[in-house]
Each structure stands twice: as structure tokens, then as C-alpha cells.
Amino acid sequence: MRQSAVAHAALHQANPLSADQLEALTSFVAERSPATALDIGCGPGAASIAISKRCDVSVLAIDINDLFLQRADESAKRESLAGSIIFRKNDPKELDDSRYDAVICLGSSHAIGSPREALEWCRSRLKPAGLLLFADLVWKTSPSSHFTKFLGRDEAFYWHECDENQVFRQASLRILKTERASTASWQAYESGILQGRQVFATLLTAEEAKMVRTRALAWKDAFDEFGSKCLGFTAYVATEA
């Protein structure tokens, strides 16, 4: 968890969407004037803060990473918010069954299960006519067996872009808005993560640092050779069908 927080220290948010895309997505949600919102795996708090700046919403933003939560809380205190945010260390599976006008899950499906499981879980926490802001990895094209073996995932774990409407319908959801991370924003994100991991390595023993650098460079090589060709990162705003 410390590695993740340090790796993202120079990044505005913990995903490859651009700042403009996050602005467009959170503005779309805020225009519906949600009174309550749940942000799952809030990271440094970018989405919660963006929505709270635009409408009088009460946000519960949860993460299990203390460093992310501290950074998020400090960032929120520097902003003029129309709403309010509670940052809390919490596993989403330990929450009660409260429902919200908006649920946010940006690249945090792993906190619940697979992306499809997270989609179902998030829908179950929506109030009638509520909005879900959800983002995750998707396949742009079928991956090679070398890459799925590297990831330790079957191809079926993520859905394909062409199947997204069907996947959301199966979860009783209807897509209202879509944003896909551009090549440029994703390259900037990967560059920032690599630099952050290298910084993290300087805080470790020589043996630990070697392991972190080896893993970081292995991901870079795999992403450059395979992932950049077949992986996408897509954000959706959806509501109950």
C-alpha cells in the first residue's frame, strides 16, 4: 500500500484518465445534484473532491490505504467545497447496505472482486435513478496468451469494448456517458507510475529495491509490447435500466 501511494505521489489521480476527462465525468454526475455519494477506493480523493466542489453532496470516500486517505483529506482542506467529504479507512465489503444517489468506483473493482462483480455490487448500492461512475480496464482487441499469462488473468476477466453495453445490461444498468483514456494520457500515467516506483525503491534496502525495480521494468516491457495494443481504460456513467 505504501508503494502505491508513493508511486502515485506526483499524479493527480490513481488512473490513466486525463484531468479533462475526470472533470467531464464528475461534472456530468454533479449536474444531477446527488445528495449522497459513495467513492470506493478513493485514492488521493480526486473524484470526491471534484464532485463536492460542484454540488452540495455528502460523500463517503473509502480506501484501505492510510497514505492515500491522508493525502486526500489534506487536498480537500485546501479546496472550497460546496458539499462535504468524510474520508474513512474501510473495506467496501464491510459497509452496511446503505444506498446512495451516486456511487463512484474508478479503477477500484479489485476491492470487491472482478469488474463484473464490482459492477453488480455498485448497482446494489444505488438509490432509484442514482448514477454510477465506474471505470476499469477493458480489452480493445483480444490479448496474446503471453500477456494474459503475465497478468495472471483469463481473457474473460475483463470485457471487450464491443461488449460493454451488453455487460451493463446484464447488470441491469444503462450507459449514459463514456470516456476512454487516450494513448497520451495513459502514457503520461505509466511514465508517472514508473518514476514513482523508482522513487519508492530509494526508500528500501538494496534487495527490496532490486525487486521493486525489476517488477516495475517487467510491467513496462509487457505493457509496451502487448498491453498498449490490446488494453484500454474506460469510464462509464450509468443508471439503472
N, C-alpha and C positions, 0 to 999 in steps of 0.2 A: 504493500500500500504506500509505503514511503517512496518507493521507486516511482510509482505512478504519479504521485503529487509533484515530485521533483522534476520528472520528465515533462510535465505539463506546466511547469512554473512560468515559462515565458509565453504560454499560449492563452488566449482569451477564453477558450472553451475546450472541453475534452473530446472533440470530434472534428472531422475534416470539413464540416460546413464552413462557408465563409461568414464573416461578420454580417454582410448584407443579407445573406440567406437567413441567418438566425433572426435578424431584425424583421424580415418579411414574415417569417413564420410566427414569431411572438406577437407581432402587430395584428396578424390575422386572428389569433386567439383573443387578444385583448379587446378587439373590436366587438366581440360578443359579450363583453363586460362580465366575465365569470366572477362570482363572489368568493369561490373557494378553488384551490388548486393543489395538486399533489405532484411534486417533482421527484421522481425516482432516480437515484444515483446522480444527484445534482452536481457533483464535481465542484468546480470553482464557482458555481452559482450563476453562470451567465444567463441561462434561460429564465430562472426565477426572478432575477433582478430586472431583466428586460421587460417581462410581463408586469411586474409590480411598479415599474416606472410609468406604465401606460394606463393602468386601471386600478380601481380600489378593490384589490383582491387579497384574500388571506391565503398565503402559500405555506404549505408544509413541505419543506425541502429536506430529503433524507439522503444519507450516504453512510458508508461504514468506514470512510477514510477521514481520520481526525484532521489531517493536514489540509485536505480539501475543504472541510467544513470551516476550519479556522480562516482560511483564505476567503471563502465565500462570505462569511459573516463580516470580515473586515471590509470587503469590497462593497457590501450592501450599506454599511455605515457611512460610506463616502458618497452615496447617491441620495438624491431627493426622490423618495418613493411615494407614489400615490396610494399604494397598498402596504402590506406588511408581510414579512417572511420570518418563519421560525426554521432555523437550521438545526437538524437533530440527527444524532448518530442512531441509525435504525436500519435493521434488515427489513425489506418490504414484506417478507413473508410473516413477520411478527406484528404487522399492523392489524388493527381491527377492521371490520368490514364497512367502515365509513365510505360514503360516496362523495364525489367532487364534481364541480362544474367543468373542471379541466384536469386532465392527467397528462403529465409530461414524462417521457422516457426516451432520452436521446442517447443511443448507443449503450444503454444500461440493461438490456434484456437479460444478460448473464446473471444479474442479481436475482432473477426469477426462474430462469430456465432457458429453453430455446427461444428464438424470436417468436415463433408461433404461440408458444406457451405464454410468453410475456404479453403478446397481443390480446389473448383471451383474458389474462389476469387484469390488464389495464381496462379493458372494456367492462369487466365486472365491477370496477371502482368508479364508473361514470354515472352521474345522475342522468335522468332522461334529458335528451337533447344536449348533453355535455359534449365537450371536444377532447379528442385525444391527439396529442402531438408526440409522434413516435418516429424514431429513426434507427436504422440498423444497416448492417452490411447486406448487400444483395448481389446476385450474380448478374453481370451484364452479358456474359457468354458462359458456356459450360467450362469449368476449370479442368486442368490436366490432373491426372492421378498423382503426379509428383507434388502438386500444390495441395491437394486435399490431404495427402499423406503428411505433408509438412504441417498443415493446420491441425491435423488430428480430428478432422470433421468429414462426415459424408457430404456429398454434394447436396443432399436433401435437407441438410441442416438450415441452409439459407434458401430463400425463394429467389426465383428469377424475376427480373424486372417485368417481363411479359406476363407473369402470373400474379402480379401484385393485387389487381382488382379482385381476382378470384379468391386469393388468400384472405383479403379483408372481408369479402362477402361471407366466407366460411366462418369468420369470427363475428358475424352479424354487425359489420361495420361498413361504412360507405366513405370513400376517399373524397375529400373536398379540395385539397391542395397538395401539391407535390414539389419538392425541391431536391435536386440531385447535386451532390458535391462535384465541383468541376475538377478537371485534371490539375489546374493551377492551385486551387485551394487544398487539394489533397496532397500535392507535392510539398506545399508550404507546411502543412501539418506534419507530414512524415519527416521533413527536414528538422522541424522544431522538436519532435519527439526524439530523433537520433541525437541531436545536440543535448537535449535534456538528460538522456540516458548516459551520455558521456560525462556530463557534469556529475550525475549521481555516482558514477564509477569512481570519481576522485575522492568520494567520501568513504570508500570501502577499503578493506585490506587488499593487498595485491592479488590474492587468489580470487576473492569475491569480485574485484574489479574486472579481472580477466573473463570471468563467467558472464558478467553483465555485458561487456563489450562484445564478446563472441555471439551472444544471443541477439544483441541489437543489430550486429552486422549480418547475421544469418537472416533475420527478418527483412532487412533492407535488400539483400540479394534476392530473396524469394519474392518479395513484393515487386521489385524492379523487373524481374524476369517473367513472373507469372501473374502476380496479383494485380498489377496495374492494368493488365489486359482483360481480366475477367471479373474483378471485384468492383462493385460500386458501393456508394453510401447514400442512401435515400431517406429523406424525411417526409413524413405524411401528416397532414391534419385530417382527422376522420371523425365521424359521428356515428351513432347507432343507426343501422339501416332501417 
